[in-house]
Amino acid sequence: MKLRIYLLDAFAEKLFSGNPAAVCPLDSWLSDDMMKNIAQENNLAETAFYIKEGDHYHIRWFTPAPLEVDLCGHATLAAAHVLFNFEGYKGDEISFNSRSGILKVKKSGDSLTLDFPVDEYERVKTPGELSIALNITTKECYKGKTDYMLIYENEDQILRLKPNLTAMKLVDCRGVICTAKGKTADFVSRFFAPQAGVNEDPVTGSAHTTLTPYWSGVLNKKEMNAVQLSARRGYLRCVDKGNRVEISGKVKTYLKGEIEI
């Protein structure tokens, strides 16, 4: 059996930046084990698989751990780019059904915008393992549906983070968002997810469902620019819409090919 595969850089201003994702269009679902094997073989933060369902699509995401996740922003952006540019989709808005409900992606020029549900989070005490893992005093700690979010004093602290990933892996969560007010952007962040097999994610769209409402409240702004300060850098435009968030970015195509299984 041959499957089409695309490798793309999401939330990227240029190739070899942003967050790489693999996208595999399917006519029908493969077994979970096969999709996990493909994700492991790709060894990217996420591999997205989708099938057509009536007038929309159903999307699923797998990490190399291997693990199926409930929400992934950059691979959804990449999947929409594939549909708009290579798979014959007509129109400027796509609806995906997912484990997190209906997700929409709009096209405007060379930019794509995710429409995602806002995260539900609450302020908590910083887990001891996280204090050990990061070894820098945080201002605040929040717990969302799947991630912890730690607030720091400034951008320089975010850049200097060198977490103990072994200690972090003991924390019961998908990953850890570290964030601070930015120097040129409204806010900056980094995202660590050793629990999901990704030590540091280059750009994490889903994390901005937590970051956007938090910084909107702190900065008293609905529209914000964000930078994820990984080595590859990611650039996002975020809009707080109440119970939804809009997250915009660009996608660059790296590879079009086939898988033989």
Secondary structure, 3 states (H helix, E strand, C coil): CEEEEEEEEECCCCCCCCEEEEEEECCCCCCHHHHHHHHHHHCCCCEEEEEEECCEEEEEEEECCCEEECCCHHHHHHHHHHHHHCCCCCCCEEEEEECCEEEEEEEECCEEEEEEECCCCEECCCCHHHHHHHCCCCCEEEECCCEEEEECCCHHHHHHCCCCHHHHCCCCCCEEEEEEECCCCCEEEEEEEHHHCEEEECCCCCCHHHHHHHHHHHHCCCEEEEEECCCCCEEEEEEECCCEEEEEECEEEEEEEEEEC
